[in-house]
Amino acid sequence: MDLFQLNELTDDTVNLCNNDFYNFLENSLNKDLCELFRVQAIRHMTSLSSITIDRIIEILTLDIGDLNNLKKSLGFVTSDGKFHLRLGHRNLLERLLLLVKSKKNSSIKNSDLSNQCMKEQIHEKCLEMWRKASNSSNVTYIPVLFSWINSIFQNLQKTKNKYRYDNQIQEFALLIFILGGRNCYEFLRLNLPSALPHITNLELLIRNQEFKVIECEFRFNLLKEYSRSTNCNYIFVAEDATRSISCIDYDVQSNSFIGFLAPLVNGVPQSNFFRTEKFNVLKEWFDEADTSKFINLHMAKSLKSSAPPFILCAYGSNNKFEAIDVLRRWLYIYHESLIQGLRVIGFSTDGDSRYLRAMRLCSRFFAELPNLNLFKYNDQLDIKIPDKWSWFFMKQQQIFFFMQDPIHIATKIRNRLLSKLANLKMGDFSIDMKDLVELI
């Protein structure tokens, strides 16, 4: 086979490897050059696209006794010890490398043309679908897919720092981030180049739209928007705390330190309390101030069953508070919600004795605070208790209702049923697993 008569290598030739590759070299070059490739352990034709002649014959410039015969066959060694490849062999190698590189460049060019043609076809179809959707009478039904694909094609022609996304794509990305979480969003963004904005852009968008939860801040303004979106002004508020790892962090947006225990004023935590620009004050906080060991969370839920819950407030706590703090905090939430035109129907918590005492004080269940006027807004709820319920004691006028979280109730019932020491009683009757089996 004469390489100088070939204009281009075939696809099968470019993919030759191992023995097939060496057989091709022996037929197109010669046995000595083929042996040189064996010595260099070059086994694939495609690897020649990134190799030079000097690198191929580099081993012959070394003083290796086993290669003396190969050196004599392929070239000359001068008196100064330098090896010189014969001109004919060099021309053969140059021709082979040129054919391989030309084939690779041609394949890349054809691939680029094919991809460009495919992109143009997809782009044209998307534009056609976009025009049809734009002519629709209701613009809100235009899928995000059209603008998403169009945005991808536009961004692929730019550098990463010039990627642009319209409002629809940003809102779509924000929904993915909220519903899927940070790891899910980052996984999609890395596997869909130029399709989704960076997480830092989403965090900036969240800050601009007041979606970020600031410690100790009750978001009553957003609660009003939440109730408006659910078309219901009646809400139920739940509160619970969970243990967390103590950590002090600096919030750039609020210019305050998070992780210290915020003081309670009338049961309400003070937001941005730990804000200073003096190092001595900060050092004093680290030395003397308590850190939060729990996270207290307030969730609001519209009475509409299909409405999702809403985060009203979150803050750190050390779980050291009294029942009066709970009651004052509930009244604060109740009154502030009234200002926004919302009516809190009730509160839900776990079975902590301080919460239960606050419920008892507010419902006036054999306990009452004489200096606290619960009905100054004259919007109390009138409860109609059946006359036959002589066993059910409850004031007919209540400012709001209470209930224990059903999950906590079910958990405590389960623990009592499975316990070998404690007994579960309802009235004068003891409950055990046999009763549960009969009900099932």
N, C-alpha and C positions, 0 to 999 in steps of 0.2 A: 504494500500500500504506500503510495507516494503522497505525503502530507501536503506537498506544494501544489498538488492538483486538486485538493479539496478546498471548496469555498466555505463550507460550514459543516460542523459536526452534527450528527443526528442526535435526537433525544436519547436513544438507547445507548449511543456511544458515551455521552456525557455522564450517564448513570452507571458506567462500568466500575467494578470494584474487585479487589482481591485477584484471583487467578485470571478472570476475564480481562481485567485491567492490564495485568502483566503480559498476557498473550497479545493484546492489542499493541502494547509498546514494543514487543519483540518483532511484530510484523511491520509496524510503521516506522520504528527507529532502527534498533539493532539489539543484539543480545547484551552487549556491554552496557549500553545506556539503560536497558531494562534491569540489568543487575544493579546498577547504581540506584535505581528507584527502590529495589528490594532492600539494599543496604540501608537506605534512608527511611525504610518502613512507610513509604508513601503508597497507600493502597486504594485511594479513591481518585477518580478523574476530576471530580468537582473541586478537590483540594488544590488543584493546580491553578485555579483562578486567583489565588492569593499568595502564590510562591514565585520567587525569582530564580533565575539561573544561578546566581551567586550562592543562594541558599542551598540549592540542590547539590552543587559541587563543593560546598564548604567542607565536607568531611574529607575530601581528597587533599585538602591543603594541610591536613594534620599528618603527623609522622606515625602511621599505623602500618605495621608490617604485613598484615593480612590483605591490605589493599594495594600493595605494590604492583601486582600484575594488572589490576584494574586501572591503575594510574597510567601504566605504559600503554594500555589499549586506548585510553580516552584522551591522552594528552602528553605533555612534556613537563619534566621537572628541571628547572634551571639550576645553575651552580649555587645560587643563593637560597635554594630550597623552596622556591615558589612554584606552584602548579599552574599550568596554562592549558586550558581545554582546546582541543583541536577545533578549527574553524567550522568544519563540516558538522561536527557534533553540536556545536553551539547553534548553528543555523537550524538544525532539526529541533532542538529544544525550544528555540525562540518561536519557530512556526507552531509547535504543539501548544505552547502557552498562549500564543496569540489566538489560536482557534478556540481554545477553552474559554478565554476571557471574552471573546466576541460572542460566543454562544450564550454566556451568562448575561452579558449586557442586552443581547437581543431578547432573552427570556424576560428580563426585568422590564424592558420597554413594552413588550407585548402584554405583560401582566398589568402594567400601569394603564395602557390603553384600554384593556378589558375592564379594569376597575372604573376608569373614567367613564367609559360607555355605560356601564351598569349604573353608576351614580347618576348620570344624566337621565337614564330611563326612569330610575326611581324618583328622581327629582321632578321630572315631567309628570309622572303619574300622581305624585303628591300634590303638585300644583293644580292638576286637573280636579282631584278630589277636593282640594281646598276651595277652588272656584265653585264647585257644586255645593259644598257646604256653606260657603259664604252667601249663596243665593237663597239659602234656607230662610224661612220667615222668622225662626227663633234662633238667634245667634248663640244662646247659652248651650245649645245642643251640639256645637262644633267640638269634636273630640280633640283632646290635647295632642294626640298622635301626630296630626298634621304639622302643627307648629313645632313640635319636638323634633321631628325628622328634618324639617327645614332648618332649624337651629343647629342641628348636628352638622349638616352639609356646609353651612356658612362658617361654623367654627373650625372645621377641619382644614379650611383654607387659610387659617390665621395661626399665629403663635399662641401659646397657652395664656400668656398675660393679656391677650386681646380678646379672649372669649367673651361673648355677650349673650345674655338670656333675657327674654321679655318677661313681663309680669306673670303671664300664665305659666311659663316654665318654672319660675321661682316659686309660685304657690304650689305647683305640683311637686316640686322637689321638697318643699317644706312639709307637705303632707307625708311624703315617704319618710322623711327624717323623724317626724312625730310618731307615726304609726309603726315604723319598722325599727327605730332606734339608731344610734350612732354607728354601730358596727355594720348593721344591714345596709345603711346608706353608703358608708365608705366602701363596702364590698361592691355595690352596684356602680358607684362612681368610678372605681378603678377598672371595672370590666366593661364600662360603656364610655369610651374616651369622648370627651367634649360634650357629653349628653347632659350632665348634671353639674351645677355650680359647686364650688368648694364649700366645705363645712363652715369655714370662717365667714363666707358670704351669707350663709343661712343664719349663723349666730348674729351677724349684724342686722339681718332682716328681722329676726326675733326681737332684738333690742329696740329697733325702730318702731315695731308694731306693739310694743309693750307685752309681748308674750312671756318674757322672762320673769320668773318668780323671784322677787326680792325678799330676803329673810325678814320676817316680822311685819311685812306689809300686807294688809288686807286689801284685796283687789275688788273693791265694791263697784268701781266703774266698769270693769270687764264683766263682773257678775250681772250688771244690768244688760250689757250686750248679749251675754249668754242667755238670759231669760227672754230677751227679745227674739233671739234666734229660735228658741223652743216654743215661742208664743204662749208662755205660761209664766205668771208672776208669783206662783207659789213654789217655795223651795223647802227642802229638808237639809239640814246641816249635820254632818258626822265629824267626829273628832276622835283621834287615837294617836298614840305615841309608840315608837319603836326604838330599840337601842341602836346606837351608831358608834362608829369609831371617832374619837375626839381628834379634831384637826383644825388648825387655824389657817385661814386663807385670806388673801386680800382681794377685794372686789374692786376692779378699776372703775366700773361704771358708777358705783355709789361712793367710791373713795372711802370705804370703811372695811373693817376687819370682821370676818365671819368665823364663827366657831366659839367665840366667847358667849357666856350666858347673859342674854339680854334681860334687864330688870323688868318686872311686871308692875304696871301702874293701873290700878283698878282691874287687875286680871289681864290686861292687854300688854303684850311685849312691845318694847320701844324699838322702832326701826332705826338703823344707822346710828345706834348709840355709841358704838366703838369707832369713832372717827377722830383722828388726830394727825397732826403733822410734826409732833414733837417726839423725839426718840425716848426721852425719859418717861413720858406718859405710856408709851407702848411697852417699855420695859416693865413698868409697874403693873400693867395689865397681865403680862406674861407671868409675873411673880405672884400676884395676889388674886386676880380675877378667876372665877370658876369657868371651866369649859363645858360645853354642851355634851352630854352623854346620851341624850335622846333627841329624836326628831319628832316634833308635834305637828300633825297635819290636819287641816280643816278642809273638808270636801263638801261642796254644795251639789244638790241633785234636784232637778226639776221634777215636779209630780208627774210629768209625762213619762210613761214607761220607756219610750224609745229614745229619750234624751240622754246623752252621756253625762257623766259627772264632771264637775268643774273644781279645780284647785283654787280654793279661796285664800289660803295662807299656809305658810310653813315656817317653822322656826325651831331653834335649838332649845333644849330644856334639860334640867337636872332632875326632873320628876319630884321636885320639892315645891308644893303649892298647897293651898287650902281650898275647901269647898266654896268659900266666898269668892275666891279668885275665879273659879269656874263659872259661878253664877254671874258675876259682873262681866266676864268675857262674853257669855251668851247674850246678856242684855245689850252689850255693845254691838254685837253682830246683828241682833234683832233690830235695834234702833237705827243703825246705819243702813240696813237693808230697807227699812221703811222710807228713809230719805230718798233712796233710789227707786221707790215705787214698788218694792218687793215685799212679800209677806213670808216670813219664816214660820212654817207650820210646827216644826219641832226639831229636836236634837237627838242624835244617836251616839252612844259611847259604849265602852266596855263596862265591866262590872266593878270598876274601882270604887272603893267606899266613898272617896271624895266626890266623884261624879254622882253617885247615888244620893249623897247628902244634898248636893246642889239641886238635883231633881226634886227631892223631898221639900226643900225650902221653896222652890219656885212653884211647885204644885200645891203647896200649903197642906202637905200630908202630915198632920199632927205636928207641924212645925211652921213657924212663920217669923219673918224679920219685920219688926214694927217700924223701922226707919226706912224701909224700902217700898216705894210705891210701884207696883208692877203694872197698874192699869191706868197710868197717866195719859196714855194715848187713846183710851176708850175704844180699843179694837180687839177686845178679848173674844175668845171663842166660847160659845154657849154649848155645853154638853148636855144632851138629853139621855139620861140613864133610865133604862126600863124600870118600872116600879117593882117588878119581880126580883130585880137584882138587889136584894137587901144586903147581900154579902159583899157587894162591890162599893167600896168607899172612895169617892172622888168629888171634889168641888165642882159645881156645875159651870163655873166660869174659870177658864184657864187662858193664860197668855200664849202658851204653846204646849205641845205634847213631847213625850220622851219615850224612847225605847232603847233597849240594849241591842247591839249589833247581832243580827241573827247568826253570823259565823261564830262569834264568841259564845253565844248561847248553845249552839250545836256542839262546839268543842268542849264546853264544860259538861254538858249532858253526856257526851261520849266518855270523857275522863271519869265521871262518876260511875257510869255503867261498867267500865272496865276496871275500876279500882277494887282491890281486895279489902281495903280498910274503910273507905268512906261509903256511905249509903245515900242513895238518891230517893228523896221523899217528896210526894205531892200531897199536901194535907197530912192526913194520918196514915197514908198508904205508902209502903215501900215499893220502889220500882226496880226491877232487875232485868236481865237479858231475856228471861222467859216471856215477859210481857211484850218486849219488842219483837220477839219471834212470832208471837201470836198475832200482832198487828200486821206484820209483813205477810 
